[in-house]
Structures are given as C-alpha cells and as structure tokens.
Amino acid sequence: MGKAILEVRDLTTKYITRFKEDVYAVDHVSFTVDEGRTLGIAGESGCGKSTLALSLMGYYFSPLYYTGGQILVDGRDITNMSPDEVRKNVLGTEVAYIPQAAMNALNPTAKIIRFIEDVIHAHDLKMSKKDIYDLARERFEILNLPSDVLQKHAVELSGGMKQRTVIAISTILSPKVLIADEPSSALDVSSQKLVIKMMYDLMRMGYIKSMIFITHELPLLYNVTDNIMVMYAGQIVESGTAKQMVFDPVHPYSKGLMNSIIVPEEGTRDVKLTAIPGTPPNLKNPPQGCRFAERCKYAQHLCHTSFVTMRRFGEVDPGLLGGEDEGDAVAERNRAYRCIVPIHELKAAYAEEDAARRRDKEAVSYE
C-alpha cells in the first residue's frame, strides 16, 4: 500500500429542505485513496455521488450541511476549517473539483485566461499577469491544448475543448486530489477518450497525485480506475478492485447495475440485460434495515429490520481465497460489502441466473 493522500472517516452530510426536513445524502461514508491511485464511484442518479464529491472539498453552503466525520488530505483534517480557510488553503491547491456539465461553467463573456487569473489570484495576489499567462500557456501546451485557447471565449470552443479547458483550469495549481464528476457524460466517444487521457496525463506528469472519478457506468470505471465503490441511497454498499467490481460484483445492487448495462468485455456481453425493479427509498425517512431490501430479490426478513454495516470479505469468511496468486487472495479478503446474505449464497444464485440469461439471449438471437 502507498501513502494515503485522502482519508474519509465516517463522513455524514445532509440537506435541509425548506420544510426543515433532513435528507442524509451522504451517510457515514469511509474510504481511503492512496497516492498515485484512482478511485471510481458508481451508482444510479440520486444515490449521493455528487453530494459526496461536494462534501469532500470541505466547503459547505446551504442547503448542504456537514454533520460529522473527518476528511484528511495528506494527513491534514479540513473538516473544521472556516469557509475562508477552505477557499484559500484547500480548493484548487489540495482538492480540485470538476462538476457535472463543467463545460457550462465558463462565462461566455470572459476569455479563458481571465478564469485562470481569478483562480491563481485567489491564492497568490502577487503573481503578475505575464507570469500567469506563461504558466497557463506552458500547461496548456504540455496537455496538448492549443495556447491560443487562452485568448478565446467559451462560445468559440467545442464541447470537448470546453471540458478539457475546464480540467486544465481546475488543475492549474497542481492539486493533490482531483474529483471529476461525470466529466465525459455529455461528450461523444472521441472526446471522452481525449478527456480521460488528459486526466491520466495530469497524474503521469505529477500535476495531480490521485483522482476520484464519478459516474453511473461501472464498465467505464473498469477502464479508468484502480478501485471502485458503489453507492446506494447515501451509503457505500460495496468496494473492491475495478476487475472485481465489474466481473464479480457481490452486493445485489452492484450485480443489478452490471446486469442493466451493455458491457463489451468478454464474458459479460453475451447475457440478456435486466432492469432493477422499483425505486430508491426516500431519504427523508430511510428504511430501518438495508436500504436496498425493498428492491432486492434475495432479501430476508432481517434485511428489512436490522441495520447492516460494511464488512470485509475476510471478516465474513476468514478462509476466503481470491485465486491462485496471493495478491489476488489479499485483494479478495479486503473487499467489502453491506449485506447480511452470505457471499457463497449470492454467488451461487448469480451463477444460475447468468446461465439462464445467456440461454434467453441465445434463444432470442435464433428466432
């Protein structure tokens, strides 16, 4: 294991509605991102992914409120800082955030260089405009962005170029952690590839140390991240390596996500797609037990009544092996899921269902 660049411990944040109702969109979330590693966060719309991303910056504004937990960036706790301290000492330098629909974040009446000046002057008022321009031009050229973009307005750029420009602006101060919230969702395939390559170039060149990539597509994360966490109704329900989460998901919700998405990889593309029934719970009044129980075909009576915690596979089954290689075994034991149904029961049920889905798809293709 490498050095932990981001540690999140039992983080809880909530929204307060205009009717004074509490909505816990991030509920006791814990995870670690090591230096040089990438973490993917997946889940359907409304599961809390974007709220978690906002919460990780340590900067809260109504209607989002911090209620508990810790966020440590390179060992420094940022949860007790004032908004001014966060703006000056964290945003842009420690943690950078690329929001959803980032291409719409650019003011159409201002040139790109003005945004970069604003970002840098928020942290260093003494830096001259010439020095800022030289820094921006050098960074843009390194990232294969034409330097003439700096003198253009946002309306003169294509969608893909806007997205890449926002990423360059967000990372101009070389933050330790980059949080990218669905950075490729509104782009065509070619532009998606350029955006993802650009973010990896930033890590390879040392401009950022670690990255969190948020999306609702598990297969995309398989190609761009080292580890994946799946969120549901404000909680993490499963975590593991990218390979484990795509090819061998264990939590029923993770498995349902994979079953509902077209996946090109060998071994997963030849099965019939199925949808997850039902809708997520209302977090104004979340269920007492497992939050996925109402939609889960494997739910037992205890699932509806007992609070379920995250458990490592090695704790559930100390003798669990992950393969012939010891590294695979360790990775398997370190996986975690939030479910009381035994792992072997779930995997046995999945094997039967996958075989049936393959037969169904074959039958349809022959007709």
Steps between C-alpha positions, in 0.01 A plus 500: 500500500616852422463820695138600568440833328128515591335340804128527560375378836131458575405811298136605531341800328137596454269734314240699691189565294289814519265301721789436743523132408838326519616303197818304572646475151841383631460265794808378695728457198859384549776427249866568418674601176873434481745723316523412133171307502160569351164425662174464313161568661195355325126497560174608343384862496409631845713252696723771650805495269505873420416596859794290616723680249388840632543384858857384440612857433409600855307800372133501601226743412123489541313271461794258548631466858784303660386288795793270585811310402847594378665584167879482505697621199863391523453461875337841560141512629301752294159444661542764772629777276301818443365569148770763446773256603360235268486742206856620556676185616306205361302570183721485195820418688404195708176389334366597156148428380366462147120522529237339282438697180832676563501636146212728602702647787693739276376860475434562127601866531848439647816366338645175634812672635277712730372187674855383562596843637206484742597151620864592560432842656268332752817337639784732391421867446865582421527293183510725192273457199804420285612223735145362510480501121838327467396233753165445328654482153761248614238284672262509203776404256614212724142371503472532120261794520572785253631806684278726288204362699607733783393802297168353393153518651314185603251535214786458253587153631346160428345295780804274533739796495296676770516193722876463457545872563302479826720208610815700421367801695397285798845343525712807425619509864590128500253370763569180686156353428288552189128419529337459159120477509385330179754693288424305182123450522399769247774427246534279194728197519802674343474797736454265798826330412686833481359616836591175677848497342553860614418416862740206493769721347454736796570210738787361295672840489451554874260795479249308708573216741169308507163510331138419581287428194121506545254349254194275481678263259695218666656376171653846435663495843655162422713667233598814692527417874686267734221452754123551495240578766128466435260742673133451568268733693786694657704197611787298359367149433807335348866572428778311327743509211367607161532144367313354796216751482439458126550126456405371845268744685356355821250749643159454330493869402846485341396187314180672389697795361720269294202300376329816372794641299638391163859387564739424211747292704523126438285298740248775575373603157323174419223525761154653477457839666268531799371803688505564874137507617357775718643838601750618766363581846407850613793617712277731701389181670742218406412138581614351827692211344681461170407787270494271197282234662172611338652453153708190577383153395738340754376702800429312822289609795805636685590715199189712564549537874873488582756774436764366261863611521785473250693176554824385343487165323780372724289576808197320357707199391857497642595212272389678184744477210509726197689277259830317462703820543547625857444858383159399364418332830588813698297719265203265535516500879522881504182542296203630698123489461191610691281189507403226745448234232809273494740547210481138382119511486501814288765368261316170456176685419680730255658204317158340443343827388787589263471160336126552455554848354753363251250237391231765463725717284600205284134405454414854389794512256386175334145623443 
